[in-house]
């Protein structure tokens, strides 16, 4: 019977671990073949891997000429697995931090629509061998990643995953941005954007006991990639456009107001109120049209219904603006500038997300 699962293990100076890891996988009788992707390790890991592959037909080796990052190694392994007709591909570290015992369960949990993820942060998952500084760094990076990319899995930075080839075929592997550890985050983001489910399997993550860690110097690079990924998300791009449209139409509001005052030529409170009402309507209509065409690119033909929703959201935003300003400057006893800033932020967030989810129906 053909084995349909492939474990991809990138290596760089893992001579002390690779043979023991292959033995552990064999002893567990994991229903999977193994592909070792070696980046020309100076310690001879590639030679050890080649020797293993000669005696074990289920072990394969992909030799690369230079170290180009964890992400690039995984991509090379994924492409090899796709070309060789595997149905599921597992990403696994060579240092025993990813438990061999979890492999059968992850393979079972993975299907054509679901990615299985070995999680340290769900109930039953834990970390062994880290000091509090390492744990705090990991927790902080995980929180930052989940927050800025709006990812739901509790372990967003996990590297132990089982991917269905249906997912790997759906995305463009050549367009992956991250070469280092942020690769794992980017793959999770692509899974979310393409509608794949994530099943978190609790694991015990154990810090390496042999060989040297490769993570030093990667945290800053990974943070930059995560921020770049966030800015590339559709929602973030739309929010920036929405904010620009809002700023432009604030100028429209003011401009129409002062033009009407000049046109009327009468300096009275009644004329000011009429001018302000007209300028508000003009700017609101302009705001709607610009967001329809540019921000959300709506093609809904029921324009009257859409613009009615837009005005309802705008009125709600106005009430939120007033309420926040009152709470900050009244009971909160803060200066007006703080009230204006917080009220504007609150109203803008309300207007954006309600318009995105309701007015323009999740465009």
C-alpha positions, 0 to 999 in steps of 0.5 A: 500500500502506498504511503500518502503522508510525507514528513519534511524535516529541514536540517542544518548542522543536525548531525547529533539528532537526525539519525535518532529522530529517524529511529524514533519515527520508525519505532513509532511506526508512523504511517509516513515517509520522510524527506530530509532537506539539508542545506549543505550542513558543515557538520556533515548532516547531509552525508549522514542523511544520505547513508540512512536513505540508502538503507531505509527506502522510506527515507529520502534526502534533498540536498541544497547548495546553501542555507537559504532559510527555514521557509525556503527549505520547507518550500523545496520539501513541499514541492518535492512532496507534491511532485511525488503525489503525497496527499498530506505533508508534515513540517517537523523540526529535527531537534526533537522539539516536535514530539514523534508521538503526536505524528499519528494523531496529526495525520488522522486529524488532517484532511482535504479541508483541515490543517492539523497544528501541534499546539503548545497553548491549547489545553493539554499542551505544554513547554518543557525546558524553557526559562521564563524569558524564552517563554515570555518571548514566545508568548509575546510573539504569539500574542502580537502575531494573533492580534495584528493578523487577526488569527484564531489559533492559540499557537499562531507561531507553531511550526509543527503542522500537517498540511493537506496537499489540496491547500498547498496546491491552492496557494502559490508557493512561489509567492511566499514572502518569508524565508525564516521563522515567519514562514510558519505564520504566513502559511497560517495566514494563507490557510485562513484567507483560503478558507481552510480549517485549523485543528489544534492538537495539544503537544508537549514541546521540548527544548532541544537537548543537542545541537545549536538553536537557529532562532537567534537573530530571527525574531526581529526579521520575523516581526518585520515580515508579520507587519508586512503581512498585516499591511498586505491584508485586505482589511488593513488596506481597506481601513487605510483607504477608508481613513483617507476617504474620511479625511478628504470628506472632512475637508469637503464638509468644511469647504461646502460649509464655508462656500455656502456661508459666502453664497448666503452672505448673511452671518446668522446662526440659522444660516450657519445651521442650514449650511452645516446640515447641507455640508454634512449631507454633501460630505456623507454622499461623497463619502459613500460614493468614494467608499463604494467605488474605491474602498470596498469596490461594491457592485451592488445595484441596490444603491438606495438600500446601500446608501441608506445603510451607510447613513444609518451607520454614520448616525450611529458613529455620530452618537458614539462620537458624542458619547465617547467625547462626553465620557472622556471630558465629563466624568473622565475630567480629561482635556478636550483634545483627548476626547476628540482623539478617542471619539474620532478613533471610536467612531472611525472603527465603528463606521469602518467595521459596520460598513464592511460587514453590513453596508457593503456585505463583507467586501 
